[in-house]
Every structure is written in structure tokens, then in C-alpha cells.
Amino acid sequence: MACHVFITAEIGINHNGDPALAHKMIREAAEAGCDAVKFQKRTVDEVYTPEFLASERMSPWGTTQREQKEGLEFGEKEYDMIHDFCKECNIQWFASCWDVTSQKFLRKYDLKYNKIASPVLTNIPLLEVCAEEGKYTFISTGMSTWDEIDSAVEIFRKHSCPFELMHCVSIYPSVPEEANLCMIESLRERYGVPVGYSGHEIGHLSTLGAVALGAASVERHFTLDRNMYGSDQKSSIEPSEMREMVSLIRQMEKARGTGERILTEKELAVRKKMRS
């Protein structure tokens, strides 16, 4: 098992379109000890139909779905600032793209990682464009069948693109009895690749269970305040919880060990006393 669990704070759209809020979240994630922050990128007119965008949606930005979706999106100016600020904070950043245009947009930043979000795992053109880049890619498997995961894996293997699957249950928020953590081993056995965990629960139980079962990475939705506007806020953890979770994960890394049968000096001393 890998010693270091890669921890990503999923900012997603919890910044509510405010660059200052995004910067504060980046700093909090870095200070908590996270390895990366992740955003979400959409080309609104490519992801949604005109009918959907014209439909009613009350939000801080207006009364239509278009106003809400566009209000949550960052453009080049904002991502330039995010790129620079993450360098300043010494933390990696990447984004899950929901369309081909967004994936190609991110190429200017020469990011180290890509992410396939659960909702787009069946978007074959997007997967092809992503896999062509050859970057280490985290692939979330929420709400997917084995056949759908097989197809995604085939694309990344065809392009010799390194990837990691992430066990995910797409329920927001979820409870421990919905976590199905044994899927981590099922995915690992079926595909022979590292498997991480993308969780939407409140608290740390399922996440720590995933780490104990050998999760190579953890991704959790992150917010400054669960009471803020936004569909992902209620399934996110706050800064104090993120700091606690990172600390517990680092402890669990040590607790799970290597799996080798080793008698330490401490145990040998007990053995000498108890088997004399």
C-alpha cells in the first residue's frame, strides 16, 4: 500500500463565483495539509440545453438557470489568479471538466492532474480528449455500472494514460451505511490500478475506513460554511473539519502499515517475557 494518501479539497463551485472566497478556501486547504484543491469547469451552453437554461431558478444572480450557472463559473482571468495563488500557497490545483471545450481550456495551465467526475464518466468524447493528454487522471465511479467503468478504463488504457479509479457513492450527503467501502477492493482487483475514495458524507468515519482499506487518495467537498448558498455546501466539510480529517488520515496511514509480518523490538521484548 502507498504510504502517502493524496488528499484533495474539492472546492468545486462552493466559491459561489467569488475569486476572493476561492482564494480563502485555497489558503485554508493548504494550511490544513491538503495536497491539492479541485474546481469544476463548465461551458454552460455546451453542457446544458437552451430550454433548461431558460427555465426558472431563483439564485443570487437572477431568476433563470442560465444566470445561476453563469454566476458560478470562473473564466480565464479568475483561473489565472487561482493558478498563481496556488503556486504561492504551494498546493496543486486541477479541475473536473464537464465538456471538451473546458478540458481544452485548462491545457494552458499545464496542470499535473486531470479529473473525470462521476456525471461525465459516460461522456466518451470528453474522456478521449482527457486521456490524450497523458496526465495522471482521477476517475470517479459514482452512479456507474461495471460496463460503463470498463469502457472508461479501456479509453485510458488505449491512450496509455495513467489513471486512478475513485470509489464514489453519488448521494449528497451520504451516511456510513451507504458507503459500500468494500468496492475499493473490488475495483482494485478488477482493474489492477490504485483506487481512491471520493466521499460526500459529513464526518470522517467512511473516509478513515477507506484509508484503512488502502485508498490511495481521498477527495472531499470543502466549504468555509455549510450554511452558504449552493447545492454542494451541505455535503461539504468546513476548515476545522478538514484539518482534523487530514491529521486523522496521516495517523491512519501509519496505523495501516505495510502488511508485512514483522516482529518489532517492542513486540520481541513482550514475546520474550510472555513465552519464556
FITOR-315892 format. One line per 10 residues: number of its first residue (from 1); their letters; for each residue x, y, z of N, C-alpha, C. Coordinates in nm, 3 decimals, decimal comma. Example, Ala and Ser with C-alpha at 12.3 -4.5 7.8 and 13.67 -1.06 7.14 Angstrom:
# FITOR-315892
1) as) 1,319/-0,569/0,780/1,230/-0,450/0,780/1,320/-0,330/0,780  1,285/-0,225/0,708/1,367/-0,106/0,714/1,290/0,003/0,787 $
# end
This chain:
# FITOR-315892
1) machvfitae) 0,083/-0,119/0,000/0,000/0,000/0,000/0,087/0,125/0,000  0,041/0,226/-0,075/0,115/0,352/-0,076/0,112/0,415/0,062  0,223/0,478/0,098/0,232/0,539/0,231/0,154/0,669/0,238  0,163/0,750/0,133/0,104/0,883/0,137/-0,030/0,885/0,065  -0,137/0,911/0,136/-0,269/0,927/0,076/-0,280/1,069/0,020  -0,312/1,080/-0,107/-0,323/1,210/-0,174/-0,459/1,271/-0,139  -0,459/1,385/-0,072/-0,583/1,445/-0,022/-0,618/1,568/-0,104  -0,738/1,568/-0,162/-0,787/1,680/-0,241/-0,907/1,745/-0,174  -0,899/1,875/-0,158/-1,015/1,953/-0,112/-1,093/1,996/-0,236  -1,212/1,942/-0,250/-1,297/1,971/-0,366/-1,372/2,101/-0,341 $
11) iginhngdpa) -1,315/2,211/-0,392/-1,382/2,340/-0,382/-1,502/2,343/-0,477  -1,483/2,282/-0,595/-1,593/2,273/-0,689/-1,650/2,409/-0,724  -1,779/2,426/-0,697/-1,845/2,555/-0,719/-1,884/2,620/-0,586  -1,826/2,572/-0,477/-1,857/2,629/-0,345/-1,801/2,769/-0,325  -1,722/2,817/-0,421/-1,672/2,955/-0,416/-1,780/3,056/-0,453  -1,891/3,005/-0,511/-2,005/3,090/-0,549/-1,965/3,205/-0,641  -1,868/3,178/-0,728/-1,830/3,277/-0,827/-1,749/3,393/-0,774  -1,699/3,383/-0,653/-1,626/3,491/-0,587/-1,478/3,454/-0,578  -1,390/3,519/-0,655/-1,247/3,486/-0,650/-1,186/3,502/-0,512  -1,230/3,604/-0,437/-1,175/3,624/-0,302/-1,210/3,507/-0,213 $
21) lahkmireaa) -1,330/3,454/-0,227/-1,372/3,337/-0,149/-1,291/3,215/-0,191  -1,267/3,201/-0,321/-1,185/3,088/-0,370/-1,044/3,095/-0,313  -0,987/3,214/-0,308/-0,852/3,230/-0,254/-0,847/3,192/-0,106  -0,948/3,232/-0,032/-0,952/3,197/0,110/-0,962/3,046/0,128  -1,041/2,980/0,042/-1,056/2,835/0,050/-0,925/2,765/0,015  -0,855/2,817/-0,085/-0,725/2,759/-0,122/-0,629/2,767/-0,005  -0,623/2,884/0,058/-0,532/2,902/0,171/-0,569/2,808/0,286  -0,698/2,796/0,315/-0,742/2,708/0,424/-0,706/2,563/0,394  -0,724/2,522/0,270/-0,692/2,384/0,232/-0,542/2,358/0,243  -0,462/2,454/0,200/-0,317/2,440/0,210/-0,273/2,433/0,355 $
31) eagcdavkfq) -0,329/2,519/0,438/-0,292/2,520/0,580/-0,339/2,394/0,652  -0,444/2,332/0,601/-0,493/2,207/0,660/-0,403/2,089/0,625  -0,318/2,106/0,524/-0,228/1,999/0,483/-0,274/1,920/0,362  -0,372/1,971/0,289/-0,418/1,903/0,168/-0,310/1,908/0,060  -0,311/1,810/-0,027/-0,215/1,805/-0,138/-0,262/1,888/-0,257  -0,394/1,903/-0,272/-0,447/1,973/-0,389/-0,586/2,029/-0,358  -0,624/2,125/-0,440/-0,762/2,172/-0,444/-0,815/2,145/-0,583  -0,945/2,122/-0,591/-1,006/2,093/-0,721/-1,126/2,184/-0,744  -1,139/2,228/-0,868/-1,253/2,309/-0,908/-1,336/2,233/-1,011  -1,445/2,292/-1,056/-1,526/2,236/-1,163/-1,535/2,340/-1,274 $
41) krtvdevytp) -1,524/2,294/-1,399/-1,526/2,386/-1,514/-1,630/2,340/-1,615  -1,719/2,433/-1,652/-1,823/2,404/-1,749/-1,830/2,514/-1,855  -1,858/2,475/-1,979/-1,901/2,569/-2,082/-2,052/2,559/-2,083  -2,117/2,658/-2,027/-2,260/2,648/-1,995/-2,343/2,607/-2,116  -2,318/2,668/-2,232/-2,401/2,639/-2,349/-2,369/2,504/-2,412  -2,259/2,444/-2,371/-2,224/2,311/-2,421/-2,279/2,200/-2,333  -2,293/2,230/-2,204/-2,336/2,129/-2,108/-2,489/2,122/-2,098  -2,555/2,238/-2,110/-2,699/2,244/-2,085/-2,775/2,285/-2,212  -2,899/2,242/-2,222/-2,983/2,277/-2,336/-3,037/2,419/-2,320  -3,073/2,485/-2,432/-3,132/2,619/-2,423/-3,259/2,620/-2,339 $
51) eflasermsp) -3,337/2,513/-2,350/-3,462/2,505/-2,273/-3,434/2,503/-2,123  -3,334/2,423/-2,084/-3,300/2,417/-1,942/-3,248/2,551/-1,893  -3,162/2,615/-1,970/-3,103/2,742/-1,928/-3,207/2,854/-1,918  -3,311/2,842/-1,994/-3,416/2,944/-1,989/-3,517/2,920/-1,877  -3,511/2,802/-1,816/-3,610/2,769/-1,713/-3,582/2,846/-1,585  -3,683/2,847/-1,498/-3,676/2,928/-1,376/-3,582/2,867/-1,273  -3,503/2,952/-1,209/-3,416/2,911/-1,099/-3,382/3,037/-1,019  -3,433/3,044/-0,899/-3,404/3,159/-0,814/-3,265/3,142/-0,754  -3,183/3,245/-0,766/-3,046/3,240/-0,714/-2,998/3,382/-0,687  -2,882/3,396/-0,625/-2,827/3,530/-0,602/-2,800/3,606/-0,731 $
61) wgttqreqke) -2,797/3,538/-0,847/-2,762/3,602/-0,973/-2,883/3,634/-1,060  -3,000/3,583/-1,025/-3,117/3,611/-1,107/-3,227/3,507/-1,091  -3,307/3,492/-1,195/-3,426/3,407/-1,185/-3,426/3,292/-1,285  -3,315/3,272/-1,359/-3,309/3,162/-1,456/-3,191/3,070/-1,427  -3,199/2,950/-1,482/-3,088/2,856/-1,470/-2,961/2,913/-1,534  -2,975/2,984/-1,647/-2,857/3,042/-1,711/-2,785/3,138/-1,618  -2,861/3,226/-1,553/-2,799/3,323/-1,463/-2,728/3,254/-1,347  -2,789/3,147/-1,296/-2,728/3,074/-1,186/-2,601/3,003/-1,231  -2,607/2,932/-1,344/-2,492/2,857/-1,394/-2,377/2,950/-1,432  -2,407/3,058/-1,499/-2,301/3,151/-1,538/-2,243/3,224/-1,418 $
71) glefgekeyd) -2,326/3,247/-1,316/-2,278/3,313/-1,196/-2,176/3,230/-1,120  -2,181/3,098/-1,137/-2,090/3,009/-1,065/-1,961/2,980/-1,141  -1,952/3,025/-1,267/-1,837/2,991/-1,349/-1,725/3,094/-1,341  -1,604/3,044/-1,333/-1,485/3,128/-1,345/-1,436/3,124/-1,490  -1,379/3,236/-1,535/-1,319/3,243/-1,667/-1,168/3,247/-1,659  -1,104/3,287/-1,768/-0,958/3,286/-1,775/-0,895/3,377/-1,671  -0,950/3,494/-1,651/-0,894/3,589/-1,554/-0,889/3,526/-1,414  -1,001/3,463/-1,374/-1,008/3,404/-1,241/-0,915/3,283/-1,228  -0,908/3,201/-1,333/-0,820/3,084/-1,326/-0,672/3,122/-1,332  -0,641/3,231/-1,399/-0,503/3,282/-1,395/-0,465/3,316/-1,251 $
81) mihdfckecn) -0,558/3,381/-1,179/-0,531/3,418/-1,040/-0,523/3,294/-0,952  -0,610/3,197/-0,975/-0,607/3,072/-0,899/-0,473/3,001/-0,921  -0,429/2,998/-1,046/-0,302/2,931/-1,079/-0,186/2,995/-1,002  -0,182/3,127/-1,004/-0,074/3,198/-0,935/-0,084/3,182/-0,784  -0,207/3,187/-0,732/-0,223/3,180/-0,587/-0,189/3,042/-0,534  -0,222/2,938/-0,610/-0,187/2,802/-0,568/-0,036/2,783/-0,565  0,034/2,843/-0,659/0,181/2,839/-0,655/0,232/2,905/-0,529  0,171/3,019/-0,495/0,211/3,093/-0,375/0,187/3,011/-0,249  0,078/2,935/-0,248/0,042/2,853/-0,132/0,106/2,715/-0,135  0,181/2,685/-0,243/0,250/2,556/-0,257/0,152/2,439/-0,251 $
91) iqwfascwdv) 0,044/2,450/-0,330/-0,055/2,343/-0,337/-0,093/2,323/-0,483  -0,112/2,197/-0,523/-0,155/2,166/-0,659/-0,302/2,204/-0,677  -0,338/2,233/-0,804/-0,480/2,250/-0,834/-0,512/2,183/-0,967  -0,634/2,141/-0,979/-0,684/2,087/-1,105/-0,836/2,103/-1,105  -0,900/2,056/-1,208/-1,046/2,075/-1,218/-1,108/1,958/-1,291  -1,231/1,928/-1,255/-1,310/1,831/-1,331/-1,389/1,908/-1,435  -1,367/1,874/-1,561/-1,436/1,942/-1,671/-1,559/1,864/-1,712  -1,660/1,936/-1,753/-1,787/1,875/-1,791/-1,809/1,877/-1,942  -1,709/1,924/-2,018/-1,724/1,931/-2,163/-1,585/1,944/-2,224  -1,576/1,916/-2,354/-1,448/1,915/-2,424/-1,386/2,054/-2,428 $
101) tsqkflrkyd) -1,466/2,158/-2,450/-1,412/2,294/-2,456/-1,343/2,331/-2,325  -1,403/2,295/-2,213/-1,344/2,325/-2,083/-1,214/2,249/-2,063  -1,210/2,122/-2,106/-1,089/2,042/-2,092/-0,975/2,104/-2,172  -1,004/2,150/-2,292/-0,900/2,212/-2,374/-0,859/2,347/-2,316  -0,951/2,418/-2,254/-0,920/2,547/-2,191/-0,812/2,531/-2,083  -0,820/2,423/-2,006/-0,728/2,404/-1,894/-0,584/2,374/-1,939  -0,565/2,339/-2,065/-0,433/2,299/-2,112/-0,330/2,410/-2,097  -0,372/2,533/-2,101/-0,277/2,645/-2,091/-0,203/2,646/-1,958  -0,261/2,582/-1,854/-0,201/2,585/-1,722/-0,104/2,470/-1,697  -0,099/2,375/-1,789/-0,006/2,261/-1,778/-0,016/2,196/-1,640 $
111) lkynkiaspv) -0,139/2,161/-1,602/-0,163/2,103/-1,470/-0,109/1,960/-1,463  -0,079/1,917/-1,343/-0,021/1,784/-1,324/-0,127/1,675/-1,330  -0,252/1,708/-1,293/-0,357/1,607/-1,282/-0,481/1,646/-1,360  -0,557/1,544/-1,400/-0,691/1,561/-1,455/-0,791/1,487/-1,367  -0,917/1,519/-1,383/-1,022/1,451/-1,307/-1,144/1,429/-1,395  -1,193/1,306/-1,393/-1,321/1,272/-1,455/-1,423/1,259/-1,344  -1,522/1,347/-1,342/-1,626/1,342/-1,240/-1,728/1,233/-1,274  -1,793/1,181/-1,173/-1,889/1,073/-1,193/-1,995/1,104/-1,299  -2,054/1,225/-1,301/-2,159/1,251/-1,400/-2,114/1,243/-1,545  -1,984/1,260/-1,571/-1,937/1,262/-1,710/-1,858/1,136/-1,747 $
121) ltnipllevc) -1,863/1,033/-1,663/-1,787/0,912/-1,692/-1,829/0,847/-1,824  -1,952/0,873/-1,869/-2,001/0,816/-1,995/-1,989/0,913/-2,112  -1,926/1,029/-2,091/-1,906/1,127/-2,199/-1,780/1,087/-2,276  -1,797/1,001/-2,375/-1,683/0,942/-2,445/-1,592/1,047/-2,511  -1,646/1,146/-2,583/-1,556/1,247/-2,643/-1,471/1,318/-2,539  -1,528/1,349/-2,423/-1,453/1,415/-2,317/-1,342/1,324/-2,264  -1,375/1,197/-2,242/-1,276/1,102/-2,193/-1,161/1,086/-2,292  -1,192/1,083/-2,421/-1,088/1,069/-2,523/-0,993/1,189/-2,520  -1,047/1,310/-2,513/-0,966/1,431/-2,512/-0,880/1,436/-2,386  -0,938/1,396/-2,274/-0,865/1,395/-2,148/-0,752/1,292/-2,152 $
131) aeegkytfis) -0,782/1,171/-2,197/-0,683/1,063/-2,199/-0,569/1,093/-2,295  -0,598/1,166/-2,403/-0,494/1,203/-2,500/-0,384/1,287/-2,436  -0,416/1,357/-2,326/-0,318/1,444/-2,262/-0,212/1,364/-2,185  -0,244/1,241/-2,149/-0,146/1,155/-2,083/-0,114/1,193/-1,940  -0,197/1,275/-1,877/-0,173/1,316/-1,739/-0,240/1,218/-1,642  -0,181/1,204/-1,524/-0,241/1,119/-1,422/-0,382/1,168/-1,395  -0,479/1,078/-1,408/-0,620/1,117/-1,402/-0,694/1,039/-1,293  -0,766/1,113/-1,210/-0,854/1,054/-1,111/-0,992/1,036/-1,175  -1,044/0,914/-1,170/-1,172/0,883/-1,235/-1,272/0,839/-1,130  -1,372/0,922/-1,102/-1,474/0,886/-1,004/-1,578/0,795/-1,068 $
141) tgmstwdeid) -1,626/0,698/-0,992/-1,712/0,592/-1,047/-1,854/0,595/-0,991  -1,894/0,707/-0,931/-2,029/0,714/-0,875/-2,137/0,692/-0,980  -2,245/0,632/-0,942/-2,365/0,603/-1,024/-2,332/0,535/-1,158  -2,225/0,455/-1,159/-2,183/0,388/-1,282/-2,193/0,237/-1,271  -2,223/0,173/-1,383/-2,227/0,027/-1,390/-2,087/-0,024/-1,421  -2,068/-0,156/-1,404/-1,940/-0,215/-1,440/-1,908/-0,192/-1,588  -2,007/-0,206/-1,674/-1,984/-0,187/-1,818/-1,937/-0,044/-1,847  -1,995/0,052/-1,779/-1,956/0,191/-1,801/-1,814/0,218/-1,752  -1,779/0,160/-1,637/-1,642/0,175/-1,588/-1,544/0,103/-1,681  -1,582/-0,016/-1,728/-1,498/-0,089/-1,824/-1,466/-0,003/-1,946 $
151) saveifrkhs) -1,568/0,065/-1,998/-1,549/0,147/-2,119/-1,454/0,263/-2,093  -1,469/0,327/-1,976/-1,380/0,438/-1,942/-1,236/0,390/-1,927  -1,219/0,279/-1,858/-1,085/0,223/-1,838/-1,021/0,188/-1,972  -1,100/0,133/-2,062/-1,049/0,095/-2,195/-0,993/0,217/-2,268  -1,061/0,330/-2,257/-1,015/0,452/-2,325/-0,881/0,497/-2,269  -0,867/0,499/-2,138/-0,742/0,546/-2,079/-0,628/0,449/-2,106  -0,658/0,320/-2,110/-0,554/0,223/-2,143/-0,514/0,232/-2,290  -0,610/0,261/-2,375/-0,581/0,274/-2,518/-0,480/0,386/-2,542  -0,491/0,493/-2,463/-0,401/0,608/-2,478/-0,279/0,599/-2,386  -0,264/0,486/-2,317/-0,154/0,468/-2,221/-0,147/0,584/-2,122 $
161) cpfelmhcvs) -0,264/0,628/-2,080/-0,274/0,740/-1,986/-0,284/0,686/-1,844  -0,195/0,723/-1,753/-0,202/0,673/-1,616/-0,328/0,724/-1,547  -0,391/0,637/-1,468/-0,515/0,678/-1,404/-0,533/0,604/-1,272  -0,623/0,660/-1,193/-0,662/0,601/-1,066/-0,814/0,607/-1,057  -0,877/0,498/-1,025/-1,021/0,497/-1,005/-1,053/0,546/-0,864  -1,168/0,608/-0,847/-1,210/0,653/-0,716/-1,349/0,597/-0,687  -1,356/0,517/-0,580/-1,488/0,470/-0,538/-1,569/0,590/-0,491  -1,692/0,596/-0,534/-1,776/0,710/-0,503/-1,923/0,666/-0,501  -1,996/0,713/-0,403/-2,142/0,695/-0,398/-2,204/0,832/-0,414  -2,277/0,853/-0,523/-2,329/0,986/-0,556/-2,459/1,015/-0,483 $
171) iypsvpeean) -2,449/1,029/-0,352/-2,560/1,070/-0,267/-2,509/1,188/-0,184  -2,587/1,297/-0,180/-2,537/1,423/-0,123/-2,632/1,479/-0,016  -2,593/1,473/0,112/-2,480/1,398/0,168/-2,518/1,251/0,186  -2,418/1,168/0,208/-2,442/1,026/0,229/-2,419/0,992/0,376  -2,465/0,874/0,414/-2,446/0,825/0,551/-2,360/0,699/0,545  -2,295/0,661/0,656/-2,199/0,548/0,652/-2,255/0,420/0,591  -2,381/0,388/0,620/-2,433/0,261/0,568/-2,452/0,261/0,417  -2,434/0,377/0,353/-2,441/0,385/0,207/-2,303/0,383/0,141  -2,197/0,378/0,221/-2,062/0,398/0,169/-2,011/0,281/0,084  -2,049/0,158/0,116/-2,008/0,040/0,039/-1,857/0,039/0,014 $
181) lcmieslrer) -1,780/0,053/0,121/-1,636/0,068/0,109/-1,564/-0,054/0,052  -1,626/-0,169/0,059/-1,562/-0,289/0,003/-1,546/-0,280/-0,149  -1,614/-0,183/-0,211/-1,595/-0,160/-0,354/-1,451/-0,118/-0,385  -1,382/-0,063/-0,287/-1,243/-0,023/-0,310/-1,160/-0,144/-0,352  -1,176/-0,253/-0,279/-1,104/-0,375/-0,314/-1,157/-0,437/-0,442  -1,288/-0,429/-0,464/-1,346/-0,484/-0,588/-1,289/-0,413/-0,711  -1,279/-0,281/-0,705/-1,222/-0,205/-0,816/-1,075/-0,237/-0,836  -1,003/-0,250/-0,725/-0,860/-0,279/-0,732/-0,837/-0,417/-0,795  -0,915/-0,514/-0,755/-0,899/-0,649/-0,809/-0,938/-0,656/-0,956  -1,043/-0,586/-0,995/-1,093/-0,594/-1,133/-0,998/-0,527/-1,232 $
191) ygvpvgysgh) -0,939/-0,414/-1,191/-0,862/-0,335/-1,286/-0,713/-0,329/-1,258  -0,670/-0,369/-1,139/-0,528/-0,370/-1,107/-0,464/-0,232/-1,106  -0,540/-0,132/-1,061/-0,489/0,005/-1,054/-0,512/0,060/-0,913  -0,445/0,170/-0,876/-0,475/0,233/-0,748/-0,620/0,277/-0,743  -0,678/0,272/-0,624/-0,818/0,313/-0,606/-0,825/0,411/-0,490  -0,891/0,522/-0,514/-0,912/0,623/-0,411/-1,056/0,627/-0,367  -1,089/0,729/-0,289/-1,224/0,743/-0,235/-1,269/0,888/-0,245  -1,383/0,910/-0,308/-1,445/1,042/-0,316/-1,573/1,037/-0,235  -1,574/1,108/-0,121/-1,686/1,098/-0,028/-1,769/1,224/-0,020  -1,896/1,206/0,014/-1,988/1,319/0,028/-2,056/1,317/0,164 $
201) eighlstlga) -1,997/1,247/0,258/-2,057/1,236/0,390/-2,014/1,353/0,479  -2,084/1,372/0,588/-2,040/1,464/0,692/-1,971/1,380/0,798  -1,855/1,425/0,843/-1,778/1,345/0,938/-1,666/1,270/0,868  -1,599/1,184/0,943/-1,477/1,121/0,893/-1,481/0,968/0,889  -1,587/0,907/0,939/-1,588/0,761/0,956/-1,561/0,687/0,825  -1,639/0,716/0,722/-1,624/0,643/0,596/-1,489/0,673/0,531  -1,444/0,796/0,541/-1,316/0,833/0,483/-1,202/0,756/0,550  -1,203/0,750/0,681/-1,098/0,676/0,752/-1,107/0,527/0,722  -1,229/0,476/0,708/-1,245/0,336/0,670/-1,186/0,310/0,533  -1,205/0,404/0,441/-1,149/0,390/0,306/-0,996/0,388/0,311 $
211) valgaasver) -0,939/0,475/0,392/-0,793/0,479/0,406/-0,742/0,348/0,466  -0,812/0,298/0,567/-0,773/0,171/0,629/-0,776/0,057/0,527  -0,868/0,065/0,430/-0,880/-0,037/0,328/-0,784/-0,015/0,211  -0,698/0,085/0,224/-0,594/0,103/0,123/-0,620/0,208/0,018  -0,716/0,300/0,042/-0,741/0,406/-0,055/-0,613/0,484/-0,082  -0,584/0,505/-0,209/-0,463/0,577/-0,246/-0,482/0,728/-0,240  -0,607/0,771/-0,246/-0,637/0,913/-0,242/-0,773/0,934/-0,177  -0,796/1,056/-0,132/-0,924/1,095/-0,074/-0,961/1,231/-0,130  -1,084/1,244/-0,172/-1,137/1,373/-0,214/-1,264/1,401/-0,136  -1,269/1,520/-0,076/-1,388/1,560/-0,001/-1,428/1,702/-0,039 $
221) hftldrnmyg) -1,559/1,722/-0,056/-1,610/1,856/-0,082/-1,577/1,947/0,035  -1,538/2,071/0,002/-1,485/2,164/0,101/-1,560/2,297/0,094  -1,593/2,352/0,210/-1,660/2,481/0,217/-1,610/2,559/0,338  -1,629/2,688/0,335/-1,598/2,769/0,453/-1,714/2,767/0,552  -1,836/2,741/0,499/-1,955/2,744/0,585/-2,066/2,667/0,514  -2,113/2,558/0,573/-2,218/2,477/0,512/-2,350/2,552/0,495  -2,364/2,665/0,561/-2,487/2,742/0,551/-2,488/2,839/0,433  -2,378/2,847/0,359/-2,374/2,934/0,242/-2,464/2,880/0,132  -2,499/2,966/0,037/-2,578/2,925/-0,079/-2,500/2,822/-0,160  -2,571/2,722/-0,210/-2,508/2,626/-0,301/-2,553/2,484/-0,277 $
231) sdqkssieps) -2,566/2,410/-0,387/-2,617/2,273/-0,380/-2,519/2,175/-0,318  -2,389/2,208/-0,318/-2,288/2,117/-0,263/-2,248/2,150/-0,120  -2,296/2,262/-0,068/-2,249/2,306/0,064/-2,282/2,206/0,175  -2,401/2,149/0,172/-2,445/2,063/0,282/-2,368/1,932/0,287  -2,306/1,892/0,177/-2,228/1,767/0,175/-2,079/1,796/0,179  -2,042/1,912/0,232/-1,903/1,954/0,239/-1,855/1,964/0,384  -1,725/1,961/0,402/-1,669/1,980/0,536/-1,603/2,117/0,546  -1,604/2,172/0,665/-1,553/2,306/0,691/-1,405/2,301/0,730  -1,337/2,416/0,735/-1,192/2,416/0,759/-1,145/2,340/0,882  -1,212/2,357/0,995/-1,168/2,285/1,115/-1,183/2,135/1,097 $
241) emremvslir) -1,288/2,094/1,026/-1,310/1,951/1,000/-1,205/1,898/0,902  -1,168/1,981/0,804/-1,065/1,939/0,709/-0,931/1,920/0,780  -0,896/2,011/0,868/-0,770/1,997/0,942/-0,771/1,869/1,026  -0,884/1,842/1,090/-0,895/1,721/1,171/-0,886/1,597/1,084  -0,953/1,599/0,969/-0,953/1,483/0,880/-0,814/1,454/0,827  -0,742/1,557/0,784/-0,606/1,536/0,733/-0,518/1,475/0,842  -0,529/1,526/0,963/-0,450/1,471/1,073/-0,483/1,325/1,098  -0,611/1,290/1,096/-0,653/1,152/1,120/-0,608/1,060/1,006  -0,614/1,109/0,883/-0,567/1,029/0,770/-0,418/1,000/0,783  -0,341/1,101/0,820/-0,197/1,079/0,834/-0,168/0,978/0,946 $
251) qmekargtge) -0,248/0,980/1,051/-0,232/0,880/1,156/-0,272/0,741/1,105  -0,381/0,735/1,026/-0,427/0,607/0,974/-0,326/0,548/0,876  -0,256/0,633/0,800/-0,150/0,585/0,712/-0,049/0,502/0,790  -0,011/0,556/0,906/0,087/0,485/0,989/0,025/0,359/1,049  -0,102/0,367/1,086/-0,166/0,253/1,151/-0,184/0,135/1,056  -0,207/0,162/0,929/-0,231/0,051/0,837/-0,103/-0,020/0,798  0,012/0,044/0,814/0,140/-0,023/0,796/0,166/-0,074/0,656  0,243/-0,182/0,647/0,286/-0,235/0,517/0,224/-0,369/0,483  0,167/-0,437/0,580/0,113/-0,570/0,556/0,216/-0,680/0,568  0,340/-0,644/0,596/0,444/-0,745/0,613/0,442/-0,799/0,757 $
261) riltekelav) 0,478/-0,926/0,773/0,484/-0,988/0,906/0,617/-0,954/0,970  0,618/-0,850/1,053/0,741/-0,802/1,115/0,725/-0,803/1,267  0,824/-0,860/1,336/0,827/-0,854/1,483/0,922/-0,741/1,523  0,866/-0,635/1,574/0,948/-0,521/1,615/1,020/-0,553/1,746  1,115/-0,467/1,780/1,187/-0,486/1,905/1,092/-0,482/2,024  0,992/-0,392/2,018/0,895/-0,384/2,127/0,818/-0,515/2,142  0,774/-0,571/2,029/0,697/-0,695/2,037/0,786/-0,813/2,075  0,910/-0,813/2,030/1,002/-0,920/2,068/1,029/-0,920/2,218  1,032/-0,798/2,277/1,051/-0,790/2,422/0,933/-0,852/2,496  0,812/-0,827/2,445/0,691/-0,886/2,506/0,692/-1,037/2,484 $
271) rkkmrs) 0,731/-1,078/2,365/0,739/-1,221/2,334/0,833/-1,293/2,431  0,948/-1,231/2,455/1,046/-1,292/2,546/0,987/-1,310/2,685  0,910/-1,211/2,728/0,852/-1,217/2,861/0,738/-1,317/2,868  0,652/-1,318/2,765/0,529/-1,396/2,772/0,547/-1,539/2,722  0,657/-1,570/2,651/0,679/-1,705/2,601/0,799/-1,770/2,669  0,844/-1,714/2,774/0,960/-1,772/2,842/0,924/-1,901/2,913 $
# end
